[in-house]
């Protein structure tokens, strides 16, 4: 009831405009320090759930600002809390993990780091998704909110989240008592740098923003033998090929065309030699959707098609294909309409309409969704901040197919523009949500 009263009070309160010039000047003064941090984070990336150096570097900075800091939440996560009188609770999240990618940007501070995958394999590591800009913005926002305590009232819960790239970190923090050990949020905010927007542009998606993502592995079993005597075999390559083709009908003929869906067979492996019919073929799929209903239709349809094609091929019951859905799966990220509309208006008024766009949902995934799914009564938004350097954007006339994407070894955002814009946007949003009555 208390939270509902604060939400209602916030909705009725008239916002006091932020002094945009003063805020921009304060962030500009912080930028040399923040860019030094960014370059350090970029040169020293860490893989999912192995983030040790990053939280150790950031936690002391938050303590200096007056936050109550708890480390090792969800293994390597950080929770920093600042209570500043009565009011709603706002959670601000930044993810801090990097990817097993060898950097090819040519930046003077390019990563040369190596890490180990869960299976022990050594790999180059790079911040190819821009999480280093997220962490830097997180500190920049914390500095502004700590310096502007007289302009807001409520509680800020700022979290550094591990393991986003493996979609396990958010749930790990929740399982470790994020909503029980710390103030439970009324509002959830995050941002992500974008390789599809020019640097400094803000994008807000209303409703579904990112997709459910399921990885499906299919083990197609056959009866092997000599390539000269196919009548004595049950060829798993032929069967798997029929399965691949039949799966295409799930999207084209079974799914509502107005409901986005993707079924991609990304891997097909079988056989060792041209004259040997294998006894097994392996398929790996990525399956993407937004709604629970579409997700169920696709996954149930995959199981049905796989079994039906095997029966049609005369595969005996004890050699039926095995369909496995890898866990954890990523759940769709939903931006609540009320907060999405509020931020569109707020950002448009603060930055000018030319710098704020309504963005379409995409089929990538994010585990920020877990924080809202754990309690759907909350207001939640993840927004985008463009990172494509303006000169590069202009050179290709905004054709993103000609630009490096997120997860590319060539992705080098205009970090100064991303961090300064995102820090200002996150601070303005926090001040609006936590405005004094």
C-alpha positions as CSV (number, residue, x, y, z in Angstrom):
1,X,0.0,0.0,0.0
2,X,2.8,2.4,0.9
3,X,4.4,1.9,-2.5
4,X,1.1,2.5,-4.3
5,X,0.7,5.7,-2.4
6,X,4.1,6.9,-3.5
7,X,3.4,6.0,-7.1
8,X,0.1,7.9,-7.0
9,X,1.7,10.9,-5.4
10,X,4.4,10.9,-8.0
11,X,1.9,10.8,-10.8
12,X,0.1,13.9,-9.4
13,X,3.2,15.9,-8.7
14,X,4.1,18.6,-11.2
15,X,7.7,18.2,-12.3
16,X,10.3,20.9,-11.5
17,X,12.4,21.4,-14.6
18,X,16.0,20.5,-14.3
19,X,18.5,23.2,-15.0
20,X,19.8,21.7,-18.2
21,X,22.8,23.9,-18.6
22,X,24.0,23.4,-15.0
23,X,23.6,19.6,-15.3
24,X,25.4,19.5,-18.7
25,X,28.2,21.6,-17.2
26,X,28.6,19.3,-14.2
27,X,28.7,16.2,-16.4
28,X,31.2,17.8,-18.7
29,X,33.4,18.5,-15.7
30,X,33.2,14.8,-14.8
31,X,34.0,13.5,-18.3
32,X,37.8,13.5,-18.1
33,X,37.6,11.2,-15.1
34,X,34.8,9.1,-16.6
35,X,36.7,8.6,-19.8
36,X,39.8,7.5,-17.9
37,X,37.6,5.0,-16.2
38,X,36.0,3.9,-19.5
39,X,39.4,3.3,-21.2
40,X,40.5,1.3,-18.2
41,X,37.4,-0.8,-18.3
42,X,37.7,-1.3,-22.0
43,X,41.3,-2.4,-21.8
44,X,40.5,-4.8,-19.0
45,X,37.2,-6.6,-19.8
46,X,35.9,-9.6,-17.9
47,X,33.7,-12.5,-18.9
48,X,30.3,-13.3,-17.4
49,X,30.3,-14.3,-13.8
50,X,34.1,-13.7,-13.7
51,X,33.8,-10.0,-13.0
52,X,36.2,-9.3,-10.2
53,X,38.3,-6.3,-11.1
54,X,35.4,-4.2,-12.3
55,X,33.2,-4.4,-9.1
56,X,36.4,-4.0,-7.0
57,X,37.1,-0.8,-8.8
58,X,33.6,0.7,-8.6
59,X,32.5,-0.3,-5.1
60,X,34.9,2.0,-3.3
61,X,33.9,4.9,-5.6
62,X,30.3,4.4,-4.6
63,X,31.2,4.4,-0.9
64,X,33.0,7.7,-1.3
65,X,29.8,9.2,-2.7
66,X,27.9,8.1,0.4
67,X,26.2,4.9,-0.8
68,X,25.7,1.9,1.3
69,X,27.5,-0.8,-0.7
70,X,27.2,-4.5,-0.7
71,X,29.4,-6.6,-2.8
72,X,29.2,-10.2,-4.1
73,X,25.4,-10.2,-4.6
74,X,24.7,-12.9,-7.1
75,X,28.3,-13.9,-7.0
76,X,30.0,-10.8,-8.4
77,X,27.2,-8.2,-8.4
78,X,27.2,-4.9,-6.5
79,X,24.3,-3.2,-4.8
80,X,24.7,0.5,-3.8
81,X,21.8,2.1,-1.8
82,X,21.3,5.8,-1.1
83,X,18.3,6.7,1.1
84,X,17.3,10.3,0.9
85,X,14.0,10.8,2.7
86,X,10.5,9.6,1.8
87,X,9.5,8.7,-1.7
88,X,9.6,5.9,-4.3
89,X,12.4,3.4,-4.8
90,X,14.3,3.6,-8.1
91,X,16.6,0.8,-9.3
92,X,19.3,1.7,-11.8
93,X,21.1,-1.2,-13.4
94,X,24.3,-1.5,-15.4
95,X,25.6,-4.8,-16.7
96,X,29.4,-5.2,-16.6
97,X,30.4,-8.4,-18.4
98,X,32.3,-8.7,-21.8
99,X,32.3,-11.2,-24.6
100,X,34.7,-13.9,-25.9
101,X,35.7,-11.8,-28.9
102,X,39.2,-10.7,-30.2
103,X,39.2,-7.0,-30.5
104,X,40.0,-5.5,-34.0
105,X,39.1,-1.8,-33.4
106,X,42.7,-0.6,-33.5
107,X,42.0,1.7,-30.5
108,X,45.1,2.6,-28.5
109,X,43.4,1.1,-25.4
110,X,42.1,-2.0,-27.2
111,X,41.7,-5.1,-25.1
112,X,44.5,-7.7,-25.1
113,X,42.8,-9.5,-22.2
114,X,42.3,-13.3,-22.1
115,X,39.8,-15.2,-20.2
116,X,38.4,-18.7,-19.7
117,X,35.0,-19.9,-20.8
118,X,33.0,-22.1,-18.5
119,X,34.5,-25.2,-20.1
120,X,38.0,-23.9,-19.4
121,X,38.8,-22.9,-23.0
122,X,41.0,-19.8,-23.2
123,X,39.6,-16.9,-25.3
124,X,40.3,-13.3,-26.1
125,X,37.9,-11.0,-24.3
126,X,36.4,-7.7,-25.5
127,X,33.7,-5.2,-24.5
128,X,32.1,-5.8,-27.9
129,X,28.6,-4.9,-26.5
130,X,29.5,-1.6,-24.9
131,X,29.0,-2.6,-21.3
132,X,32.0,-0.5,-20.4
133,X,30.0,2.5,-21.3
134,X,27.1,1.2,-19.1
135,X,29.4,0.9,-16.1
136,X,30.9,4.3,-16.6
137,X,27.5,5.9,-17.0
138,X,26.4,4.2,-13.8
139,X,29.2,5.9,-11.9
140,X,28.5,9.2,-13.6
141,X,24.8,9.1,-12.7
142,X,25.7,8.2,-9.1
143,X,27.9,11.2,-8.9
144,X,25.2,13.5,-10.1
145,X,22.5,12.1,-7.8
146,X,24.8,12.3,-4.8
147,X,25.7,15.9,-5.7
148,X,22.0,16.8,-6.2
149,X,20.4,15.3,-3.1
150,X,18.6,18.5,-2.4
151,X,16.6,18.1,-5.6
152,X,15.1,14.6,-5.0
153,X,13.5,12.5,-2.3
154,X,13.3,8.7,-2.1
155,X,15.7,5.8,-2.4
156,X,18.1,4.9,-5.2
157,X,19.3,1.3,-5.6
158,X,22.1,1.1,-8.0
159,X,23.2,-2.3,-9.1
160,X,26.2,-3.6,-11.1
161,X,25.0,-6.8,-12.7
162,X,27.1,-9.7,-13.7
163,X,26.5,-12.3,-16.4
164,X,24.1,-10.5,-18.8
165,X,25.7,-12.0,-21.9
166,X,24.8,-15.5,-20.5
167,X,21.4,-14.3,-19.3
168,X,22.1,-15.6,-15.8
169,X,23.2,-12.5,-13.8
170,X,19.9,-10.8,-13.2
171,X,18.4,-14.0,-11.9
172,X,21.5,-14.7,-9.8
173,X,21.0,-11.4,-8.0
174,X,17.3,-12.0,-7.5
175,X,18.0,-15.5,-6.1
176,X,20.6,-13.9,-3.7
177,X,17.8,-11.7,-2.2
178,X,18.0,-8.5,-4.3
179,X,14.3,-7.8,-3.6
180,X,14.4,-9.0,0.0
181,X,17.8,-7.8,1.4
182,X,17.5,-4.3,-0.2
183,X,14.7,-1.8,-0.8
184,X,12.3,-3.2,-3.3
185,X,12.0,-0.9,-6.3
186,X,8.9,0.9,-7.6
187,X,10.8,1.8,-10.8
188,X,13.4,0.0,-12.9
189,X,15.8,1.8,-15.3
190,X,18.6,0.7,-17.6
191,X,20.1,1.8,-20.9
192,X,22.0,0.1,-23.7
193,X,24.4,1.7,-26.2
194,X,23.1,1.3,-29.7
195,X,24.9,0.5,-33.0
196,X,21.8,1.5,-34.9
197,X,21.5,5.1,-33.8
198,X,23.9,8.1,-34.3
199,X,25.9,9.0,-31.3
200,X,24.0,11.0,-28.7
201,X,20.5,10.1,-30.0
202,X,18.1,8.5,-27.4
203,X,15.7,5.8,-28.4
204,X,12.7,4.6,-26.4
205,X,10.6,1.5,-27.3
206,X,7.1,1.3,-25.9
207,X,6.0,-2.3,-25.0
208,X,8.1,-5.3,-26.0
209,X,11.7,-4.0,-26.6
210,X,13.7,-7.3,-26.8
211,X,12.8,-10.9,-27.4
212,X,12.4,-14.2,-25.8
213,X,15.3,-16.3,-27.0
214,X,15.4,-20.1,-26.9
215,X,18.3,-22.3,-28.0
216,X,17.0,-25.6,-29.3
217,X,19.3,-28.6,-29.9
218,X,18.0,-31.5,-32.0
219,X,19.8,-34.8,-32.0
220,X,18.5,-36.7,-35.1
221,X,19.2,-40.4,-34.9
222,X,19.4,-42.7,-37.8
223,X,20.7,-46.1,-38.8
224,X,24.2,-45.8,-40.4
225,X,25.8,-47.8,-43.1
226,X,27.6,-47.9,-46.4
227,X,26.8,-45.1,-48.9
228,X,26.5,-47.8,-51.6
229,X,23.6,-49.5,-49.8
230,X,21.2,-46.8,-48.6
231,X,18.3,-49.2,-48.5
232,X,19.9,-50.8,-45.4
233,X,20.0,-47.4,-43.5
234,X,17.9,-44.6,-42.1
235,X,19.8,-41.6,-43.3
236,X,19.8,-38.9,-40.6
237,X,21.1,-36.2,-43.0
238,X,18.1,-36.6,-45.3
239,X,15.8,-36.7,-42.3
240,X,17.4,-33.6,-40.7
241,X,17.2,-31.8,-44.0
242,X,13.4,-32.5,-44.2
243,X,13.1,-31.2,-40.6
244,X,15.0,-28.0,-41.5
245,X,12.6,-27.4,-44.4
246,X,9.5,-28.2,-42.5
247,X,10.5,-25.9,-39.6
248,X,10.2,-23.0,-42.0
249,X,6.4,-23.4,-42.1
250,X,6.1,-22.6,-38.4
251,X,6.6,-18.9,-39.1
252,X,5.2,-18.8,-42.6
253,X,2.1,-20.9,-42.1
254,X,1.3,-21.4,-38.4
255,X,2.2,-18.1,-36.7
256,X,0.0,-15.0,-36.9
257,X,1.9,-12.7,-39.4
258,X,1.3,-9.8,-37.0
259,X,3.2,-11.6,-34.2
260,X,7.0,-11.5,-34.8
261,X,8.8,-14.8,-34.7
262,X,12.1,-16.3,-35.9
263,X,13.2,-19.9,-36.2
264,X,16.8,-20.1,-37.5
265,X,18.8,-23.3,-37.9
266,X,22.3,-22.0,-37.3
267,X,24.2,-25.3,-37.1
268,X,23.9,-28.6,-39.0
269,X,26.6,-31.3,-38.4
270,X,26.7,-34.9,-39.5
271,X,29.0,-37.5,-41.1
272,X,32.7,-38.0,-41.5
273,X,33.2,-39.3,-45.1
274,X,31.4,-39.2,-48.5
275,X,30.7,-43.0,-48.6
276,X,29.4,-43.4,-45.1
277,X,25.9,-42.8,-44.1
278,X,26.1,-41.5,-40.5
279,X,23.9,-42.7,-37.7
280,X,23.4,-39.2,-36.3
281,X,22.9,-35.5,-37.3
282,X,22.8,-32.5,-34.9
283,X,20.9,-29.3,-35.4
284,X,21.1,-26.2,-33.3
285,X,18.4,-23.5,-33.6
286,X,17.7,-20.1,-32.2
287,X,14.0,-19.4,-31.7
288,X,12.8,-15.8,-31.0
289,X,9.5,-14.3,-30.1
290,X,7.9,-11.7,-27.9
291,X,4.7,-13.1,-26.4
292,X,4.4,-16.3,-24.3
293,X,1.8,-17.6,-26.7
294,X,4.0,-17.3,-29.8
295,X,6.9,-18.8,-27.8
296,X,4.8,-21.9,-27.0
297,X,3.5,-22.2,-30.5
298,X,7.1,-22.3,-31.9
299,X,8.5,-24.7,-29.3
300,X,5.6,-27.1,-29.4
301,X,5.7,-26.9,-33.2
302,X,9.3,-27.8,-33.3
303,X,8.7,-30.9,-31.2
304,X,5.8,-32.0,-33.3
305,X,7.5,-31.5,-36.7
306,X,10.7,-33.3,-35.5
307,X,8.7,-36.3,-34.4
308,X,6.4,-36.3,-37.3
309,X,9.2,-36.2,-39.9
310,X,11.0,-39.0,-38.1
311,X,7.8,-41.2,-38.2
312,X,7.4,-40.4,-41.9
313,X,11.0,-41.5,-42.5
314,X,10.3,-44.9,-40.7
315,X,12.6,-44.2,-37.8
316,X,11.9,-46.8,-35.1
317,X,10.6,-45.5,-31.8
318,X,13.8,-46.2,-29.9
319,X,15.7,-44.0,-32.4
320,X,13.3,-41.0,-32.3
321,X,15.1,-37.6,-32.4
322,X,15.8,-35.8,-29.1
323,X,14.8,-32.2,-28.7
324,X,16.5,-30.2,-26.0
325,X,15.8,-26.6,-25.0
326,X,18.9,-25.1,-23.4
327,X,18.5,-23.4,-20.0
328,X,18.5,-20.7,-19.1
329,X,16.5,-19.1,-21.8
330,X,16.1,-15.3,-22.2
331,X,12.7,-13.8,-21.5
332,X,11.3,-10.9,-23.5
333,X,12.0,-7.4,-22.1
334,X,8.9,-5.3,-21.7
335,X,8.9,-1.5,-21.4
336,X,5.8,-0.5,-19.4
337,X,3.8,2.0,-21.5
338,X,3.3,4.5,-18.7
339,X,7.0,5.0,-18.0
340,X,7.9,4.7,-21.7
341,X,5.6,7.6,-22.6
342,X,6.8,9.6,-19.6
343,X,10.4,9.3,-20.6
344,X,9.7,10.1,-24.2
345,X,8.1,13.3,-23.1
346,X,10.8,14.0,-20.5
347,X,13.7,13.4,-22.8
348,X,12.1,15.3,-25.7
349,X,11.6,18.3,-23.5
350,X,15.1,18.2,-22.1
351,X,17.3,17.2,-25.1
352,X,15.0,18.5,-27.9
353,X,12.7,16.4,-30.1
354,X,15.5,15.9,-32.7
355,X,17.6,13.8,-30.3
356,X,14.8,11.5,-29.2
357,X,13.2,8.8,-31.3
358,X,10.6,6.0,-30.9
359,X,12.5,2.8,-31.6
360,X,11.2,-0.5,-32.8
361,X,11.5,-3.7,-30.9
362,X,14.4,-5.9,-31.8
363,X,15.0,-9.7,-31.7
364,X,18.1,-9.6,-29.5
365,X,17.8,-10.5,-25.9
366,X,18.5,-8.9,-22.5
367,X,18.1,-10.3,-19.0
368,X,17.1,-6.9,-17.6
369,X,13.6,-8.4,-18.2
370,X,14.0,-10.6,-15.1
371,X,13.8,-7.7,-12.7
372,X,10.3,-6.7,-14.0
373,X,9.1,-10.3,-14.4
374,X,9.8,-10.9,-10.8
375,X,7.2,-8.2,-10.0
376,X,5.1,-6.9,-12.9
377,X,3.5,-4.2,-10.7
378,X,6.6,-2.1,-11.2
379,X,7.3,0.4,-13.9
380,X,10.3,-0.5,-16.1
381,X,12.2,0.8,-19.1
382,X,15.5,0.1,-20.8
383,X,16.3,2.8,-23.4
384,X,18.9,3.1,-26.1
385,X,21.7,5.7,-26.5
386,X,23.2,5.9,-30.0
387,X,26.9,5.1,-30.2
388,X,27.7,5.3,-34.0
389,X,30.2,8.1,-34.5
390,X,28.5,10.9,-36.4
391,X,31.1,10.9,-39.2
392,X,30.6,7.2,-39.8
393,X,26.8,7.6,-39.7
394,X,26.9,10.3,-42.3
395,X,29.4,8.4,-44.5
396,X,26.9,5.5,-45.0
397,X,23.8,7.8,-44.8
398,X,22.5,5.9,-41.8
399,X,22.7,2.4,-43.5
400,X,23.4,0.3,-40.4
401,X,24.1,-2.7,-42.6
402,X,27.4,-1.0,-43.5
403,X,28.4,-0.4,-39.9
404,X,29.8,-2.7,-37.2
405,X,27.0,-4.2,-35.0
406,X,27.0,-4.9,-31.3
407,X,29.1,-8.0,-30.6
408,X,31.4,-7.2,-33.6
409,X,35.1,-7.2,-33.0
410,X,35.0,-3.8,-34.8
411,X,32.4,-2.1,-32.6
412,X,33.9,1.1,-31.2
413,X,31.2,3.5,-30.1
414,X,31.7,7.2,-29.7
415,X,32.1,6.6,-25.9
416,X,32.3,10.3,-25.0
417,X,28.9,10.9,-26.6
418,X,27.3,7.7,-25.2
419,X,28.5,8.3,-21.6
420,X,27.7,12.0,-21.4
421,X,24.3,11.6,-23.1
422,X,23.3,8.5,-21.0
423,X,24.5,10.0,-17.8
424,X,22.4,13.1,-18.4
425,X,19.4,11.1,-19.5
426,X,19.6,8.7,-16.5
427,X,20.0,11.6,-14.1
428,X,17.1,13.6,-15.6
429,X,14.9,10.4,-15.4
430,X,15.9,9.8,-11.8
431,X,15.2,13.3,-10.8
432,X,11.8,13.2,-12.4
433,X,10.8,9.9,-10.8
434,X,12.1,11.0,-7.4
435,X,11.0,14.6,-7.6
436,X,9.9,16.2,-4.3
437,X,6.2,16.7,-3.7
